[in-house]
């Protein structure tokens, strides 16, 4: 199995951003944010990371390919522009029909290569509490827990 990444074609960017924004908002709601808070956080993320409707120059928006066929997307870049060596996996999404074949694992390894090639010394990510599958993948890739947020319905 050969998994590679390449820049997401410009023709796919608008559709990707709309879908990514909706998914981020839905994940925030599913993990405890009120609908208005989730919507606001999605808008704030877009304003910060996609000024003028385009990704920050230091970010990499990549298409994940298996044997040359698109199977998902990967968005990585510095967590904070003032700390360019601290990179972040903002999003990794393997198409539903392509999950379970090791493409996510391979894409995460490629994320490390791309980050390192761009001067990163660390790479981190956030995983929502209800995503046990992703948590298990990241643990197996030797990511360590650096914070845990918890909540309780009242």
RAUR-V646754 format. One record per residue. RES is the residue in three letters. SS is DSSP state (helix for helix, strand for strand, loop for the rest). PSI is psi in degrees with one decimal (none if undefined). D_FIRST is the distance of its C-alpha to the first C-alpha in Angstrom with 2 decimals. Layout:
res=RES ss=SS psi=PSI d_first=D_FIRST
res=RES ss=SS psi=PSI d_first=D_FIRST
This chain:
res=UNK ss=loop psi=124.2 d_first=0.00
res=UNK ss=loop psi=117.6 d_first=3.79
res=UNK ss=strand psi=130.4 d_first=6.42
res=UNK ss=strand psi=169.5 d_first=9.90
res=UNK ss=strand psi=151.1 d_first=13.42
res=UNK ss=strand psi=160.0 d_first=16.48
res=UNK ss=strand psi=138.0 d_first=20.01
res=UNK ss=loop psi=129.6 d_first=20.68
res=UNK ss=loop psi=138.7 d_first=22.74
res=UNK ss=helix psi=-34.2 d_first=26.44
res=UNK ss=helix psi=-17.7 d_first=26.93
res=UNK ss=helix psi=-7.6 d_first=24.84
res=UNK ss=helix psi=-50.9 d_first=26.50
res=UNK ss=helix psi=-44.5 d_first=29.55
res=UNK ss=helix psi=-41.3 d_first=27.77
res=UNK ss=helix psi=-46.9 d_first=25.27
res=UNK ss=helix psi=-41.2 d_first=28.25
res=UNK ss=helix psi=-45.7 d_first=30.26
res=UNK ss=helix psi=-42.0 d_first=27.56
res=UNK ss=helix psi=-42.3 d_first=26.75
res=UNK ss=helix psi=-44.0 d_first=30.50
res=UNK ss=helix psi=-41.8 d_first=31.10
res=UNK ss=helix psi=-44.4 d_first=28.32
res=UNK ss=helix psi=-45.0 d_first=29.67
res=UNK ss=helix psi=-44.6 d_first=33.17
res=UNK ss=helix psi=-40.1 d_first=32.28
res=UNK ss=helix psi=-39.6 d_first=30.53
res=UNK ss=helix psi=-42.7 d_first=33.63
res=UNK ss=helix psi=-44.6 d_first=35.91
res=UNK ss=helix psi=-21.4 d_first=33.98
res=UNK ss=loop psi=24.2 d_first=34.35
res=UNK ss=loop psi=-12.5 d_first=38.06
res=UNK ss=loop psi=141.4 d_first=38.92
res=UNK ss=loop psi=151.7 d_first=41.68
res=UNK ss=helix psi=-41.5 d_first=40.69
res=UNK ss=helix psi=-34.8 d_first=42.68
res=UNK ss=helix psi=-44.9 d_first=41.19
res=UNK ss=helix psi=-43.1 d_first=37.60
res=UNK ss=helix psi=-43.7 d_first=38.44
res=UNK ss=helix psi=-42.4 d_first=40.13
res=UNK ss=helix psi=-36.9 d_first=37.25
res=UNK ss=helix psi=-44.6 d_first=34.84
res=UNK ss=helix psi=-44.8 d_first=37.33
res=UNK ss=helix psi=-40.8 d_first=37.87
res=UNK ss=helix psi=-44.0 d_first=34.18
res=UNK ss=helix psi=-40.6 d_first=33.98
res=UNK ss=helix psi=-37.0 d_first=37.20
res=UNK ss=helix psi=-45.3 d_first=35.98
res=UNK ss=helix psi=-14.3 d_first=32.44
res=UNK ss=loop psi=56.1 d_first=32.97
res=UNK ss=helix psi=143.1 d_first=36.45
res=UNK ss=helix psi=22.2 d_first=37.55
res=UNK ss=helix psi=13.9 d_first=34.61
res=UNK ss=loop psi=152.5 d_first=32.02
res=UNK ss=loop psi=151.9 d_first=29.79
res=UNK ss=loop psi=146.8 d_first=31.44
res=UNK ss=loop psi=-27.8 d_first=30.85
res=UNK ss=loop psi=-10.0 d_first=29.25
res=UNK ss=loop psi=153.4 d_first=26.68
res=UNK ss=strand psi=117.5 d_first=23.20
res=UNK ss=strand psi=112.4 d_first=22.12
res=UNK ss=strand psi=148.6 d_first=18.50
res=UNK ss=strand psi=132.8 d_first=16.26
res=UNK ss=strand psi=128.9 d_first=12.72
res=UNK ss=strand psi=140.1 d_first=10.31
res=UNK ss=strand psi=118.4 d_first=6.91
res=UNK ss=loop psi=36.7 d_first=6.63
res=UNK ss=loop psi=-2.6 d_first=10.23
res=UNK ss=strand psi=127.8 d_first=11.42
res=UNK ss=strand psi=130.6 d_first=13.35
res=UNK ss=strand psi=-1.8 d_first=12.65
res=UNK ss=strand psi=-170.3 d_first=15.16
res=UNK ss=strand psi=158.8 d_first=17.35
res=UNK ss=strand psi=128.7 d_first=18.23
res=UNK ss=strand psi=118.2 d_first=21.80
res=UNK ss=strand psi=159.5 d_first=22.88
res=UNK ss=strand psi=176.4 d_first=26.03
res=UNK ss=strand psi=139.6 d_first=29.11
res=UNK ss=loop psi=-35.1 d_first=30.67
res=UNK ss=loop psi=130.2 d_first=34.04
res=UNK ss=loop psi=-21.1 d_first=34.96
res=UNK ss=loop psi=-9.2 d_first=37.56
res=UNK ss=loop psi=73.6 d_first=34.94
res=UNK ss=loop psi=-15.0 d_first=32.28
res=UNK ss=loop psi=-6.6 d_first=30.56
res=UNK ss=strand psi=99.1 d_first=29.89
res=UNK ss=strand psi=163.8 d_first=26.80
res=UNK ss=strand psi=140.6 d_first=25.81
res=UNK ss=strand psi=101.5 d_first=22.90
res=UNK ss=strand psi=-36.6 d_first=24.96
res=UNK ss=strand psi=137.9 d_first=22.42
res=UNK ss=strand psi=129.2 d_first=18.84
res=UNK ss=strand psi=112.1 d_first=18.30
res=UNK ss=strand psi=131.6 d_first=15.29
res=UNK ss=loop psi=141.0 d_first=16.57
res=UNK ss=helix psi=-46.4 d_first=18.07
res=UNK ss=helix psi=-14.3 d_first=16.27
res=UNK ss=helix psi=0.6 d_first=12.79
res=UNK ss=loop psi=153.2 d_first=13.86
res=UNK ss=loop psi=8.8 d_first=13.05
res=UNK ss=loop psi=5.9 d_first=9.27
res=UNK ss=loop psi=5.5 d_first=8.95
res=UNK ss=helix psi=-37.4 d_first=8.90
res=UNK ss=helix psi=-44.5 d_first=12.44
res=UNK ss=helix psi=-46.7 d_first=12.03
res=UNK ss=helix psi=-40.0 d_first=9.61
res=UNK ss=helix psi=-38.9 d_first=12.13
res=UNK ss=helix psi=-37.4 d_first=14.96
res=UNK ss=helix psi=-40.1 d_first=13.96
res=UNK ss=helix psi=-33.6 d_first=13.87
res=UNK ss=helix psi=-41.3 d_first=17.18
res=UNK ss=helix psi=-41.9 d_first=18.67
res=UNK ss=helix psi=-48.6 d_first=17.92
res=UNK ss=helix psi=-44.5 d_first=19.44
res=UNK ss=helix psi=-48.0 d_first=22.32
res=UNK ss=helix psi=-42.3 d_first=23.07
res=UNK ss=helix psi=-19.7 d_first=23.06
res=UNK ss=loop psi=18.5 d_first=25.60
res=UNK ss=loop psi=6.3 d_first=27.87
res=UNK ss=loop psi=142.8 d_first=26.87
res=UNK ss=loop psi=-16.1 d_first=27.95
res=UNK ss=strand psi=158.2 d_first=27.02
res=UNK ss=strand psi=135.9 d_first=24.79
res=UNK ss=strand psi=179.9 d_first=25.82
res=UNK ss=strand psi=167.4 d_first=25.48
res=UNK ss=loop psi=140.1 d_first=27.41
res=UNK ss=loop psi=129.9 d_first=26.28
res=UNK ss=loop psi=151.4 d_first=28.76
res=UNK ss=loop psi=-25.7 d_first=30.38
res=UNK ss=loop psi=5.9 d_first=29.32
res=UNK ss=loop psi=71.1 d_first=25.54
res=UNK ss=helix psi=-36.0 d_first=25.02
res=UNK ss=helix psi=-47.1 d_first=21.30
res=UNK ss=helix psi=-40.8 d_first=20.77
res=UNK ss=helix psi=-43.5 d_first=23.37
res=UNK ss=helix psi=-40.5 d_first=21.61
res=UNK ss=helix psi=-48.8 d_first=18.32
res=UNK ss=helix psi=-38.7 d_first=20.43
res=UNK ss=helix psi=-42.9 d_first=22.46
res=UNK ss=helix psi=-21.6 d_first=19.50
res=UNK ss=loop psi=9.9 d_first=18.57
res=UNK ss=loop psi=23.5 d_first=22.24
res=UNK ss=loop psi=143.2 d_first=23.78
res=UNK ss=loop psi=150.9 d_first=27.41
res=UNK ss=loop psi=127.7 d_first=29.82
res=UNK ss=loop psi=-14.0 d_first=32.30
res=UNK ss=loop psi=151.2 d_first=34.27
res=UNK ss=loop psi=125.5 d_first=34.80
res=UNK ss=loop psi=140.2 d_first=36.73
res=UNK ss=loop psi=153.2 d_first=38.40
res=UNK ss=loop psi=166.8 d_first=40.67
res=UNK ss=loop psi=132.6 d_first=42.89
res=UNK ss=loop psi=137.7 d_first=44.35
res=UNK ss=loop psi=none d_first=48.15
